[in-house]
Amino acid sequence: AGTETFNGLVSFAGGVLSVSGGTLTGAGNITGTGTVSLTGGTFNGYARTIEDAGNWTDVGTVFSSGTSLVLFNGTSNVLSNGAGFRDVELDGVSVTLLDDITITNNLTITAGVFVTGTNNLGVTNNIVSAGTLNASGQLGADTLTVGGSISGGGTVTGGAGNIDIDGDITITNFTASSGTTFIGGNFSSSLTHNNGTIEFDTGASTINSVETFFNLSNNVNANLT
């Protein structure tokens, strides 16, 4: 197995983009309506956009995300095998996670439903959603963590796993965890409390909407207004 370098557009229609050995590299974008199958070797993301309308299955390839965007524009089950993504966008029907996922920059849900199942989802920066982030399947040991803010005209639905948001929550509809939801910034959303605890835990925060809480905690030496 050697190195395959593609600097132009790579397109696969209805079939499989397979990396089973060697190295797939280059600067060209990748678009396809089939599936991505990664069983060995190395797949370099670099700064390209990788479009996938089918499943993403990684059971052995080293996926180096670089500054790439992975765009899911169909119905996709995603098995990452521990390989992180840089930027992820859903502009299709659905993404369903089959294992824990880390996104080191932003998650954008332009259209569709992003389903965590019983898996951890970590986003280093922000979530912007006009669709739905459905984490209702998370159990008590699972977490949804966001290093920045959650915004947009869509919906976030929590489950039994804790939610930890370091920034603001301004998305239109927000269902909290039935465990604990930690918020580090301001809150302005239509809240469903889910019989859980909401704890403001970082600094001075403002609740900018009229809400009904189940348990509310201010665990910092700062004002909650």
Phi, psi and omega per residue, in radians:
A1 nan 2.358 -3.124
G2 -2.067 -2.632 -3.118
T3 -1.973 2.243 3.056
E4 -1.906 2.148 -3.097
T5 -1.997 2.154 3.126
F6 -2.135 1.979 3.120
N7 -1.790 -0.121 3.037
G8 -1.834 -3.073 3.129
L9 -1.192 2.286 3.054
V10 -1.905 2.201 -3.097
S11 -2.220 2.348 3.026
F12 -2.301 2.231 -3.011
A13 -1.974 1.943 3.015
G14 1.292 0.005 -3.121
G15 -1.917 -2.455 -3.064
V16 -2.291 2.276 2.885
L17 -1.581 1.940 -3.018
S18 -2.039 2.281 2.982
V19 -2.114 1.947 -3.074
S20 -2.109 -0.050 3.129
G21 -3.123 2.937 3.140
G22 1.187 -2.652 -3.080
T23 -2.362 2.263 2.977
L24 -1.763 2.079 -3.036
T25 -2.443 -3.109 -3.137
G26 2.051 3.003 -3.037
A27 -1.815 -0.089 -3.049
G28 -1.307 2.529 3.063
N29 -1.203 2.761 -3.133
I30 -2.186 2.244 3.127
T31 -2.307 2.518 -3.129
G32 -2.934 2.780 3.091
T33 -1.937 0.112 -3.139
G34 -1.765 -2.444 -3.091
T35 -2.125 2.767 3.061
V36 -1.903 2.091 -3.114
S37 -2.073 2.029 -3.071
L38 -2.080 1.885 -3.054
T39 -2.097 -0.093 3.133
G40 -3.116 3.024 3.104
G41 1.306 -2.720 -3.074
T42 -2.322 2.393 3.092
F43 -2.129 1.937 -3.121
N44 -1.612 2.127 -3.132
G45 -1.352 -0.621 -3.052
Y46 0.838 -2.371 -3.102
A47 -1.833 0.329 -3.053
R48 -1.425 2.853 2.937
T49 -1.741 2.251 -3.134
I50 -1.999 1.915 3.141
E51 -1.675 2.372 -3.109
D52 -2.467 2.056 3.114
A53 -1.675 -0.089 -3.136
G54 -2.095 -2.628 -3.101
N55 -1.374 2.687 3.010
W56 -2.079 1.931 -3.059
T57 -2.167 1.967 3.132
D58 -2.027 1.967 3.122
V59 -2.130 0.261 -3.137
G60 3.058 -0.165 3.141
T61 -1.457 2.492 2.964
V62 -1.443 1.865 3.079
F63 -1.662 1.974 3.099
S64 -1.761 1.859 -2.929
S65 -1.227 -0.484 -3.072
G66 1.018 -2.277 3.053
T67 -1.974 0.542 -3.040
S68 -1.331 2.788 2.969
L69 -1.958 2.186 3.000
V70 -1.757 2.035 -3.081
L71 -1.887 1.985 3.073
F72 -1.656 2.069 -3.039
N73 -2.197 0.531 3.094
G74 -2.583 -2.275 3.056
T75 -2.095 2.019 -2.959
S76 -2.316 2.317 2.850
N77 -1.713 2.310 -3.002
V78 -2.083 2.065 3.019
L79 -2.007 1.942 -2.982
S80 -1.634 -0.345 -3.112
N81 1.016 0.552 3.094
G82 1.476 -0.053 3.134
A83 -1.432 2.181 -3.122
G84 -1.374 2.748 3.025
F85 -1.867 2.687 3.080
R86 -1.488 -1.148 3.053
D87 -2.184 2.418 3.105
V88 -2.243 2.370 3.039
E89 -2.271 2.382 2.972
L90 -1.902 2.058 3.037
D91 -2.360 1.159 -3.045
G92 -2.816 -2.401 -3.099
V93 -1.637 -0.987 -3.069
S94 -2.841 2.701 2.883
V95 -2.205 2.262 3.082
T96 -2.111 2.139 -3.124
L97 -1.386 2.419 3.083
L98 -1.894 -0.118 3.022
D99 -2.716 -3.136 -3.124
D100 -1.148 2.481 -3.095
I101 -2.239 2.396 2.986
T102 -2.077 2.231 3.080
I103 -1.999 2.024 -2.957
T104 -1.480 -0.031 3.023
N105 -2.275 -1.751 -3.027
N106 -2.149 2.631 2.961
L107 -1.967 2.166 3.116
T108 -2.073 2.200 3.066
I109 -1.967 1.676 -3.114
T110 -1.359 -0.694 3.075
A111 -2.750 2.559 3.086
G112 1.892 -3.036 -3.083
V113 -2.121 2.162 3.108
F114 -1.795 1.992 -2.972
V115 -1.933 2.167 3.139
T116 -1.432 -0.491 -2.951
G117 1.072 -2.576 3.132
T118 -1.647 0.894 -3.090
N119 -2.259 2.708 3.067
N120 -1.380 2.462 3.014
L121 -2.213 2.122 3.084
G122 -2.102 2.232 3.115
V123 -2.143 2.098 -3.017
T124 -1.206 -0.663 -3.127
N125 -1.920 -1.846 -2.926
N126 -2.064 2.735 2.918
I127 -2.001 2.195 3.045
V128 -2.105 2.119 -2.999
S129 -2.379 2.179 2.901
A130 -1.759 -0.111 3.102
G131 -1.870 -2.402 -3.068
T132 -2.255 2.275 2.914
L133 -1.797 1.925 -3.050
N134 -1.844 1.785 3.080
A135 -1.902 0.381 -3.071
S136 -1.172 -0.328 3.120
G137 -1.437 -0.127 -3.118
Q138 -1.166 2.424 3.110
L139 -1.676 -3.114 -3.022
G140 -1.040 -0.524 -3.121
A141 -1.538 -0.115 -3.103
D142 -1.576 2.715 -3.108
T143 -2.419 2.606 2.912
L144 -2.014 1.987 -3.090
T145 -2.142 2.369 -3.122
V146 -2.341 2.138 -3.120
G147 -1.341 -0.305 3.123
G148 -2.048 -2.258 -3.045
S149 -2.003 2.877 3.007
I150 -2.062 2.147 -3.078
S151 -2.483 3.002 3.068
G152 2.094 3.096 -3.082
G153 -1.626 0.276 -3.033
G154 -1.805 -2.596 -2.997
T155 -2.386 2.428 2.934
V156 -2.103 2.253 -3.122
T157 -2.118 2.026 3.124
G158 -1.550 2.876 3.103
G159 -2.114 -2.377 -3.132
A160 -1.512 -0.330 3.132
G161 -1.310 2.631 3.129
N162 -1.176 2.624 3.065
I163 -2.059 2.322 -3.125
D164 -2.287 1.887 -3.118
I165 -2.003 2.053 -3.099
D166 -1.352 -0.425 -3.082
G167 -1.889 -2.617 -3.105
D168 -1.427 2.696 2.952
I169 -2.041 1.904 -3.137
T170 -2.215 0.183 3.102
I171 -1.108 2.701 -3.016
T172 -1.077 -0.829 -3.098
N173 -2.196 2.305 -3.095
F174 -2.421 2.058 2.996
T175 -1.767 2.092 -3.066
A176 -1.288 2.979 3.018
S177 -1.208 2.582 2.985
S178 -1.356 -0.118 2.977
G179 -1.629 -1.899 3.129
T180 -2.232 2.348 3.006
T181 -1.923 2.049 3.121
F182 -1.697 2.280 -3.117
I183 -2.199 2.236 -3.128
G184 -1.731 -0.168 -3.095
G185 -2.201 -2.562 -3.130
N186 -1.533 2.818 -3.139
F187 -2.210 2.200 3.059
S188 -2.615 1.560 -3.033
S189 -2.797 2.800 3.010
S190 -1.426 1.967 -2.936
L191 -1.703 2.331 2.818
T192 -1.922 2.004 -2.949
H193 -1.310 -0.380 3.043
N194 1.062 0.419 3.141
N195 1.045 0.464 -3.122
G196 -1.886 -3.108 3.098
T197 -1.779 2.334 3.006
I198 -1.958 2.142 -3.066
E199 -2.121 2.116 3.018
F200 -1.532 2.073 -2.813
D201 -2.229 0.115 -3.039
T202 -2.058 -0.962 -3.082
G203 -2.774 -2.850 -3.138
A204 -1.084 2.179 -3.090
S205 -2.244 2.709 3.131
T206 -2.185 2.325 3.011
I207 -1.669 1.956 -2.985
N208 -1.756 0.289 3.126
S209 -2.493 2.784 3.130
V210 -1.487 2.024 -3.002
E211 -2.319 2.748 2.979
T212 -1.927 2.117 -3.138
F213 -1.814 2.700 3.023
F214 -1.565 -1.078 2.954
N215 -2.185 2.313 -3.117
L216 -2.220 2.254 -3.099
S217 -2.312 2.411 3.006
N218 -2.014 1.738 -2.953
N219 -1.794 0.661 3.098
V220 -2.446 2.814 3.092
N221 -1.531 1.114 -3.133
A222 -2.704 2.907 -3.067
N223 -1.401 2.497 2.978
L224 -2.025 2.078 -3.057
T225 -2.146 nan nan
